[in-house]
Amino acid sequence: MQFIGLAVVVTVIAVLVLTLGLRILLRGNWFLAWLRGSFGIVIVLVAALSAAIAYDLSTYQQNLPSETLLHISISKSVDQRFELSVTGQELTENYVVEGDLWRLDVRELGWQGIAETIGLQPGYRLDRIKTIFSDKTKQPISRYAQARLEQSWLDIDLWLWAYQNRKTVALLVPKLVKSNYYPLLDGAKFQARLTENGVVITPANDIAERAVRTKKPDLN
């Protein structure tokens, strides 16, 4: 009997709340106001997303001629960590990495379908310097496994989204253009270029010459 009584009380409360809710809903033109407000918020969010995508697209260059993209200087830090001094046209940064081999990755944002038909050209952007150990039983600590050269604003990354969904995306063709792996040697200096054959690394001093002669092209 007790539980039946409690059920009746809860039912009465539910009916009262429902009645109050219906009176509020049926009073005035709140629905149109809510609809206008919601639509306005959606428009603002779409505009903000479009601005972020526009900025992300602006970080790509239509073509990167065979001029030097980066100058990379390597110096020993501690244990198997190295400091990379990286300079380019709009980049001057120092990074700490871990491992004994490194490579340079460049993003290519290409087009297909109607975008290619109307003549849109691929764009390129520096991505990262990735480091690994030649001994595959060892792995760099994640924070030292790569030097991220260019970041996307607010983590809105059109290339990454297209790359992760490349089987379903109709217009974009994202590719990762990679150099060979080269040893991390204290004092080595390199130059990086992007050519029709991909990313080309050339030595800028004698230490780097030794690194080039011992490159590991089979580790990509």
C-alpha positions as CSV (number, residue, x, y, z in Angstrom):
1,M,0.0,0.0,0.0
2,Q,2.9,2.3,0.8
3,F,4.4,2.0,-2.6
4,I,1.1,2.5,-4.3
5,G,0.7,5.8,-2.3
6,L,4.2,6.9,-3.3
7,A,3.5,6.1,-6.9
8,V,0.3,8.2,-6.8
9,V,2.2,11.1,-5.2
10,V,4.9,11.0,-7.9
11,T,2.3,10.7,-10.6
12,V,0.5,13.8,-9.3
13,I,3.8,15.7,-9.2
14,A,4.5,14.6,-12.8
15,V,1.1,15.8,-14.0
16,L,1.6,19.2,-12.3
17,V,5.0,19.6,-13.8
18,L,3.7,18.6,-17.2
19,T,0.8,21.1,-17.0
20,L,3.2,23.9,-16.0
21,G,5.5,23.0,-18.9
22,L,2.7,22.9,-21.4
23,R,1.4,26.4,-20.3
24,I,4.9,27.8,-20.7
25,L,5.3,26.2,-24.2
26,L,1.9,27.4,-25.4
27,R,2.5,31.0,-24.2
28,G,3.8,33.6,-26.6
29,N,6.2,33.0,-29.6
30,W,9.1,31.5,-27.7
31,F,9.6,28.8,-30.4
32,L,10.3,31.3,-33.2
33,A,12.7,33.2,-30.9
34,W,14.5,30.0,-30.0
35,L,14.7,29.0,-33.7
36,R,16.1,32.3,-34.7
37,G,18.7,32.2,-31.9
38,S,19.7,28.6,-32.7
39,F,20.0,29.4,-36.4
40,G,22.1,32.5,-35.6
41,I,24.5,30.5,-33.4
42,V,24.9,27.9,-36.2
43,I,25.7,30.6,-38.7
44,V,28.3,32.1,-36.4
45,L,29.9,28.7,-35.8
46,V,29.9,27.9,-39.5
47,A,31.6,31.3,-40.1
48,A,34.2,30.7,-37.5
49,L,34.9,27.2,-38.9
50,S,35.2,28.7,-42.4
51,A,37.7,31.3,-41.1
52,A,39.8,28.6,-39.4
53,I,39.8,26.5,-42.6
54,A,40.7,29.5,-44.7
55,Y,43.7,30.2,-42.4
56,D,44.7,26.6,-42.6
57,L,44.6,26.7,-46.4
58,S,46.7,29.9,-46.3
59,T,49.6,28.0,-44.7
60,Y,50.1,26.0,-47.9
61,Q,52.2,27.2,-50.9
62,Q,51.1,26.4,-54.4
63,N,54.5,25.2,-55.3
64,L,57.9,24.9,-53.6
65,P,60.7,25.3,-56.0
66,S,64.0,23.7,-55.6
67,E,65.3,26.5,-53.3
68,T,66.3,25.6,-49.8
69,L,63.3,24.9,-47.5
70,L,65.2,24.4,-44.3
71,H,68.6,24.6,-42.7
72,I,68.9,21.9,-40.0
73,S,71.8,21.9,-37.5
74,I,72.2,19.0,-35.0
75,S,73.9,19.1,-31.6
76,K,74.2,16.5,-28.9
77,S,72.1,17.0,-25.8
78,V,72.0,14.2,-23.3
79,D,72.1,10.4,-23.7
80,Q,70.4,9.8,-27.1
81,R,68.7,13.2,-27.3
82,F,69.7,15.9,-29.7
83,E,68.8,19.5,-30.2
84,L,67.7,20.5,-33.7
85,S,68.2,24.1,-34.8
86,V,65.8,24.6,-37.7
87,T,65.6,27.7,-39.8
88,G,63.6,28.5,-42.9
89,Q,61.9,31.5,-44.6
90,E,59.4,31.9,-41.8
91,L,60.7,29.5,-39.2
92,T,63.4,29.7,-36.6
93,E,63.0,27.1,-33.8
94,N,64.9,24.7,-31.6
95,Y,63.6,21.3,-30.8
96,V,64.8,18.4,-28.6
97,V,64.4,14.9,-30.2
98,E,65.4,11.4,-29.3
99,G,66.7,8.5,-31.4
100,D,69.6,8.0,-33.8
101,L,67.8,8.5,-37.2
102,W,65.7,11.4,-38.5
103,R,63.7,12.3,-41.6
104,L,61.8,15.3,-42.9
105,D,58.0,15.1,-43.8
106,V,56.2,17.6,-46.0
107,R,52.5,17.7,-46.5
108,E,51.0,17.8,-50.0
109,L,47.4,18.8,-50.4
110,G,46.3,17.8,-53.8
111,W,43.0,17.8,-55.7
112,Q,40.9,15.4,-57.7
113,G,37.6,15.4,-59.6
114,I,36.1,18.7,-60.5
115,A,38.7,20.6,-58.5
116,E,41.5,19.1,-60.6
117,T,39.5,19.7,-63.8
118,I,39.2,23.4,-63.2
119,G,43.0,23.6,-62.7
120,L,43.6,23.8,-59.0
121,Q,47.3,23.0,-58.1
122,P,48.6,21.0,-55.2
123,G,49.8,22.9,-52.1
124,Y,52.7,22.1,-49.8
125,R,53.4,22.7,-46.1
126,L,56.2,21.6,-43.8
127,D,55.0,19.0,-41.4
128,R,57.6,17.5,-39.0
129,I,61.0,16.1,-38.4
130,K,60.4,12.5,-37.3
131,T,63.0,10.6,-35.3
132,I,63.3,6.9,-34.5
133,F,65.8,4.3,-33.2
134,S,67.4,2.0,-35.7
135,D,67.1,-0.7,-33.0
136,K,63.4,-1.4,-33.4
137,T,63.2,-2.8,-29.9
138,K,63.5,0.8,-28.7
139,Q,61.1,3.7,-29.2
140,P,61.6,7.4,-28.5
141,I,59.5,8.9,-25.7
142,S,56.4,10.4,-27.5
143,R,57.3,14.0,-26.6
144,Y,60.7,13.6,-28.2
145,A,59.7,11.5,-31.2
146,Q,59.1,14.4,-33.5
147,A,59.6,18.1,-34.1
148,R,56.4,19.6,-35.3
149,L,57.3,22.4,-37.7
150,E,54.0,24.0,-38.3
151,Q,50.8,23.8,-36.2
152,S,47.2,24.2,-37.4
153,W,45.2,27.0,-35.7
154,L,42.9,25.7,-33.0
155,D,43.8,22.1,-34.1
156,I,41.5,22.6,-37.2
157,D,43.6,20.6,-39.7
158,L,42.0,20.2,-43.1
159,W,44.9,18.0,-44.4
160,L,44.7,15.6,-41.4
161,W,40.9,15.4,-41.7
162,A,41.2,14.6,-45.4
163,Y,44.0,12.1,-44.7
164,Q,42.0,10.2,-42.1
165,N,38.9,10.1,-44.4
166,R,40.7,9.8,-47.7
167,K,38.5,6.9,-48.8
168,T,35.4,9.0,-48.7
169,V,36.6,12.6,-49.4
170,A,35.7,13.5,-53.0
171,L,37.9,16.5,-53.8
172,L,41.1,16.5,-51.6
173,V,44.1,14.2,-52.1
174,P,46.4,14.5,-49.0
175,K,49.9,12.9,-49.3
176,L,52.9,12.8,-47.0
177,V,56.1,13.4,-48.9
178,K,59.1,12.0,-46.9
179,S,62.8,12.1,-47.1
180,N,65.1,9.1,-46.4
181,Y,66.3,8.6,-42.9
182,Y,69.7,9.9,-41.9
183,P,71.7,9.5,-38.7
184,L,71.6,12.1,-36.0
185,L,75.2,13.1,-35.6
186,D,76.5,15.8,-33.3
187,G,77.6,18.8,-35.3
188,A,76.0,17.8,-38.6
189,K,74.3,20.4,-40.7
190,F,71.9,19.8,-43.6
191,Q,69.8,21.6,-46.1
192,A,66.4,20.4,-47.3
193,R,64.7,21.0,-50.7
194,L,61.5,19.8,-52.3
195,T,61.8,18.6,-55.9
196,E,59.8,16.7,-58.4
197,N,61.4,13.5,-56.9
198,G,60.4,14.3,-53.3
199,V,62.2,15.7,-50.3
200,V,66.0,15.9,-50.9
201,I,68.4,16.3,-48.0
202,T,71.9,17.6,-48.8
203,P,74.9,17.9,-46.4
204,A,76.2,21.3,-45.5
205,N,79.4,20.2,-43.7
206,D,81.8,17.2,-43.5
207,I,79.9,15.5,-40.6
208,A,76.7,15.6,-42.6
209,E,78.6,14.1,-45.5
210,R,79.2,11.0,-43.4
211,A,75.6,10.9,-42.4
212,V,74.5,11.0,-46.1
213,R,76.8,8.2,-47.0
214,T,75.2,6.0,-44.2
215,K,71.6,7.0,-44.9
216,K,68.8,4.4,-44.3
217,P,66.4,4.6,-47.3
218,D,64.7,1.3,-46.4
219,L,63.2,2.6,-43.1
220,N,60.5,4.8,-44.5
